[in-house]
Amino acid sequence: MPIQKVRSRLSLPIFYTCIMLLSGCALLDAANGASDQNGNANTPDAQDTPDAHDGPDGNTEPEILNSAYSLSAGQAHTCAVRKSDSYFECWGEEGTEKRLGAPSNAYTSVEAGDWHTCALSKVGSTVECWGDVEAQPPVPSDAFKSISSGASDTCGITAGDGKIKCWGWNPTRGQLLPPDGSNFKAISVGQNHGCAIDADDKIQCWGYLHELVSSKIQTAIDAEAGPNTYRAVSVGANSTCAIALETSQVRCWTSLASPIPNPSPDIEFSAISSYDLRTCGVTNDAAIICWGATLLNQDPTEAQPKDDGAFDAIAIGANHTCAVEVTGDASKVVCWGQPGFEPTWTVPEDL
């Protein structure tokens, strides 16, 4: 998933995962949402709504493409490309080895899906993918300007006409059936659906059993008042969040019965990243704020970094978060986990 993303250590199936959400041992049913161990629906409490702290000063358009790294987190691994020299590195939990090793080419960006990894080649802007499934579907030979990977699928915006092309292992679930049209500007693919920003800065979504997930989210997006235009979008399992074009505020929608709280309208964002029902964002003043459903009903702020650094990119996985921290002219990738589920790996020293 690109800069706005913009997803590890789970080994259970993604559609029924006993660990990810809310109180106790939570089960995530992709069609019906989250429930606790007794089958009761979970909803974010009012206190889960992010506060208006760390707000920005001014309304200048933030530069969201200036991060020193292309950063992406999958279910159980994370990848980064250092833009200065195209240095590429992936790291993750035991059992993710096939998702980590990359062909020896130079890349401009990388996308870590749940079970695979794709990267955009520096030469020719073609895509290469590798991962856990031996018989991978063929990758289109087109040149792409951006790509985004979900659970087992990847979609990209072609470099010439801005059309969307998708490939992967879910041909019957709808993720591989993007909207027609050209000149799309941004794209994000999650576990169940994908969304893209079209030439008119509107959001179009598609995916899993359309009437259950993507159509509900699309209906909620279309019902928004005002210009309803966006410049960044990030997709989770049953949720989508986006940064408004004119205000830089974040709005979120879900296919579930209980809504996800939006961050305070006093906060403006430069980047967001979603996984499942959880989202983290980088504010215009370089702070990180997280909200939504979290592991074992923990406070969403537990997903935020423990120090007060300045950040310019972020990527969240099933139970970990990575970000690019900026100190003066230097940048580095830092990662942290949810309490009780801290990653067993460390960020490679070369990054």
C-alpha positions in Angstrom: 0.0 0.0 0.0 1.5 3.5 -1.1 2.5 6.5 1.1 -1.0 7.1 2.3 -1.2 3.7 3.5 -1.2 4.8 2.1 -1.1 -2.8 6.8 2.8 -9.0 11.8 2.9 -11.9 13.2 -0.4 -13.6 12.8 -0.6 -17.1 11.3 -4.3 -17.6 11.5 -6.7 -17.1 8.5 -7.4 -13.4 7.9 -11.2 -13.7 7.8 -11.5 -15.3 11.2 -8.6 -14.1 13.3 -8.6 -14.8 17.1 -6.4 -11.9 18.2 -7.0 -8.8 16.3 -10.0 -6.9 17.6 -11.5 -5.4 20.8 -12.1 -7.2 24.0 -11.0 -10.7 24.8 -10.3 -13.1 22.0 -12.0 -11.4 19.1 -13.2 -13.0 15.9 -13.2 -11.0 12.7 -15.8 -12.2 10.2 -15.1 -10.4 6.9 -18.8 -10.3 6.1 -20.3 -9.5 9.5 -17.6 -7.6 11.4 -16.1 -8.0 14.8 -17.4 -9.9 17.8 -16.0 -10.9 21.1 -15.5 -14.5 22.3 -19.2 -14.7 23.1 -20.3 -13.5 19.7 -21.3 -10.0 20.9 -20.7 -7.1 18.5 -17.9 -4.7 19.5 -18.0 -1.0 18.8 -15.4 1.7 19.6 -16.2 3.5 22.8 -16.7 7.3 22.8 -13.3 7.7 24.5 -11.6 6.0 21.6 -12.2 9.1 19.5 -8.8 10.8 19.0 -8.4 14.1 20.8 -7.5 17.4 19.0 -3.9 17.4 20.4 -0.9 17.9 18.2 -2.9 20.0 15.7 -1.3 21.8 12.9 -0.5 25.5 12.5 -1.8 26.9 9.3 -3.4 25.4 6.3 -0.6 25.1 3.8 -0.7 22.0 1.5 1.6 19.4 3.1 4.2 17.7 0.9 3.4 14.0 1.3 5.8 12.6 -1.3 9.0 13.8 0.3 9.7 10.9 2.7 13.2 9.4 2.4 11.6 6.0 2.2 8.8 4.1 0.5 7.4 2.1 3.5 4.8 -0.6 3.6 3.7 -3.1 6.2 2.0 -6.5 5.6 0.4 -8.9 7.9 3.7 -10.2 9.2 6.4 -8.3 7.5 7.5 -4.8 6.5 9.5 -3.5 3.6 11.3 -0.2 2.8 13.0 1.3 -0.2 15.5 4.1 0.6 14.8 6.7 -2.2 18.3 8.2 -2.2 20.0 5.0 -3.6 17.0 2.5 -4.1 18.4 0.3 -1.3 15.7 -2.3 -0.6 15.1 -4.3 2.6 12.3 -6.5 4.0 12.1 -8.0 7.5 9.4 -9.8 9.5 8.4 -12.7 11.7 9.5 -16.3 11.4 7.7 -18.0 8.5 7.7 -14.9 6.2 10.9 -15.7 4.5 9.4 -16.1 1.0 7.9 -12.6 1.3 11.2 -11.0 2.3 13.7 -12.0 -0.4 13.5 -9.6 -3.4 15.0 -9.9 -6.9 18.2 -8.0 -7.3 16.8 -4.9 -9.0 16.5 -1.2 -8.1 13.0 -0.2 -7.0 11.2 3.1 -6.4 8.5 1.8 -4.1 7.4 -1.4 -2.4 4.1 -2.9 -1.3 3.9 -5.6 1.5 0.7 -7.6 1.2 -0.4 -10.2 3.8 1.1 -13.1 1.9 3.3 -11.5 -0.8 5.3 -8.5 -1.8 5.4 -6.4 -4.9 7.8 -3.7 -5.9 7.9 -1.0 -8.7 11.1 -1.3 -10.7 13.2 1.9 -11.1 13.8 0.9 -14.8 10.7 0.8 -16.9 8.3 1.2 -13.9 7.3 -2.5 -14.3 6.1 -4.6 -11.3 7.7 -7.7 -9.8 6.0 -9.8 -7.1 7.1 -12.7 -4.9 5.7 -14.5 -1.8 4.3 -17.6 -0.2 2.3 -18.9 -3.1 4.5 -20.8 -5.6 2.2 -20.5 -8.6 1.7 -16.8 -8.7 -0.7 -15.2 -11.2 1.1 -13.4 -14.0 1.9 -9.8 -13.3 0.9 -7.3 -16.1 3.8 -6.1 -18.2 2.5 -2.5 -18.2 4.4 0.4 -16.7 2.8 1.6 -13.5 3.0 4.9 -11.6 1.8 3.4 -8.3 0.7 0.0 -6.8 -1.0 -1.3 -3.7 -1.1 -4.8 -2.2 -3.8 -6.3 0.0 -4.2 -9.8 1.5 -3.4 -11.7 -1.6 -4.0 -9.2 -4.4 -2.3 -6.2 -5.9 -3.7 -3.4 -8.0 -1.8 -0.6 -9.8 -2.4 2.6 -11.8 -0.9 2.4 -15.2 1.7 5.1 -16.1 0.2 6.0 -19.5 -3.5 6.3 -19.2 -4.1 6.0 -15.5 -6.2 2.9 -15.7 -6.5 0.4 -12.8 -5.3 -3.2 -13.3 -5.5 -5.9 -10.7 -4.0 -9.4 -10.3 -3.8 -12.0 -7.5 -5.5 -15.0 -5.9 -9.1 -13.8 -5.3 -10.7 -13.8 -8.7 -14.2 -14.7 -7.3 -14.2 -12.2 -4.4 -14.4 -9.1 -6.5 -11.0 -7.6 -5.6 -9.8 -8.1 -9.1 -12.7 -6.2 -10.7 -11.8 -2.5 -10.4 -13.8 0.3 -11.9 -13.4 1.4 -15.5 -12.0 4.8 -16.4 -8.7 6.5 -16.7 -6.5 9.1 -15.0 -6.9 7.7 -11.5 -4.6 9.5 -9.1 -4.2 7.2 -6.0 -5.1 3.6 -5.0 -5.3 1.4 -1.9 -6.1 -2.2 -1.6 -7.0 -3.9 1.7 -8.0 -7.4 2.8 -11.5 -7.3 1.3 -11.8 -4.4 -1.1 -10.0 -1.6 -2.9 -10.6 2.1 -3.4 -9.1 4.6 -5.7 -9.2 8.4 -6.3 -10.4 9.2 -9.8 -9.8 12.2 -12.1 -12.4 14.3 -10.3 -10.8 13.6 -6.9 -13.8 11.3 -6.0 -13.4 7.9 -4.3 -14.5 4.7 -6.2 -14.5 1.4 -4.3 -14.8 -2.3 -5.4 -14.3 -5.7 -3.9 -15.5 -8.5 -1.6 -19.1 -9.6 -2.2 -19.8 -6.1 -3.4 -23.1 -5.7 -1.5 -21.6 -6.7 1.8 -18.5 -4.5 2.0 -17.5 -2.1 -0.8 -21.0 -1.0 -1.8 -21.8 -0.1 1.8 -18.6 1.9 2.1 -19.2 3.5 -1.3 -22.7 4.6 -0.2 -21.4 6.1 3.0 -18.7 8.0 1.1 -21.2 9.3 -1.5 -23.4 10.6 1.3 -20.8 12.9 2.7 -21.7 16.6 2.6 -19.5 19.3 1.0 -17.1 18.9 -1.8 -16.5 15.2 -1.0 -13.1 15.3 -2.8 -9.9 13.6 -1.5 -6.2 13.4 -2.1 -5.2 10.2 -0.3 -7.0 7.0 0.6 -6.2 4.0 2.7 -8.2 0.7 2.9 -8.4 -1.8 5.8 -10.5 -5.0 5.9 -14.0 -3.5 6.3 -13.1 0.2 6.5 -11.7 3.0 4.4 -10.2 6.3 5.5 -9.3 9.3 3.3 -7.7 12.7 3.6 -10.0 15.5 2.3 -8.6 17.5 -0.6 -9.5 21.0 0.7 -9.2 20.6 4.5 -6.7 17.8 5.0 -9.1 16.3 7.6 -9.5 12.5 7.7 -12.9 10.8 7.3 -13.5 7.1 7.8 -16.3 4.7 6.7 -17.0 1.1 7.4 -19.4 -1.6 6.2 -20.1 -2.7 9.7 -23.1 -1.5 11.8 -21.1 0.5 14.2 -19.2 3.5 12.8 -15.5 4.2 13.2 -14.9 7.5 15.0 -13.2 10.2 12.8 -10.3 12.1 14.2 -11.0 15.6 15.4 -11.7 18.1 12.6 -9.1 20.3 14.2 -6.4 18.0 13.1 -5.0 18.1 9.6 -3.1 15.1 8.1 -0.4 14.5 5.5 -0.5 10.7 5.4 -2.6 7.8 6.7 -2.3 4.0 6.9 -5.0 1.5 7.6 -5.1 -2.2 8.6 -8.3 -4.0 9.5 -10.4 -1.4 11.5 -7.4 0.5 12.8 -5.8 3.6 11.2 -2.8 5.8 12.0 -2.0 9.1 10.5 0.8 11.6 10.3 -0.4 15.1 11.2 0.8 18.2 9.4 3.1 19.0 12.3 4.7 15.5 12.0 3.0 13.8 15.0 1.4 10.4 14.8 -2.2 9.7 16.0 -4.0 6.4 15.8 -7.7 5.4 16.2 -10.2 2.7 15.5 -10.5 -0.9 16.7 -7.4 -2.2 18.4 -6.0 -5.4 19.8 -7.9 -6.7 22.8 -9.8 -3.5 23.4 -6.6 -1.5 24.1 -6.5 2.3 23.9 -5.8 3.3 20.3 -3.0 5.5 21.5 -1.1 2.4 22.4 -0.4 2.1 18.7 1.4 5.4 18.8 5.2 5.7 19.2 6.5 6.1 22.7 8.7 9.1 21.9 7.8 12.5 20.6 9.8 12.4 17.3 8.8 14.0 14.0 7.5 11.6 11.3 6.8 11.9 7.6 5.5 8.4 6.6 3.7 5.5 8.3 2.6 1.9 7.7 0.7 -0.3 10.0 0.4 -4.1 10.1 -1.8 -6.6 12.0 -0.2 -5.7 15.4 2.8 -3.5 14.6 3.5 -0.1 13.2 6.5 1.3 11.4 7.2 5.0 10.5 9.9 7.2 9.1 11.3 9.4 11.9 13.1 12.6 10.8 15.8 14.3 12.9 17.3 17.3 11.1 18.4 16.1 7.7 18.5 12.4 8.7 15.7 9.9 8.4 15.3 6.4 9.8 12.7 3.7 10.0 11.4 2.9 13.5 8.9 0.1 14.4 6.9 -0.8 17.5 4.2 -3.3 18.5 1.0 -3.4 20.4 1.5 -4.2 24.2 1.9 -7.9 24.6 2.5 -8.5 20.9 5.8 -6.7 20.4 7.6 -7.8 17.2 10.3 -10.4 17.6 12.4 -8.8 14.9 14.3 -5.5 14.7 14.6 -3.0 11.9 17.7 -3.8 9.8 20.7 -1.6 10.7 21.4 -0.7 7.1 18.2 1.3 7.1 
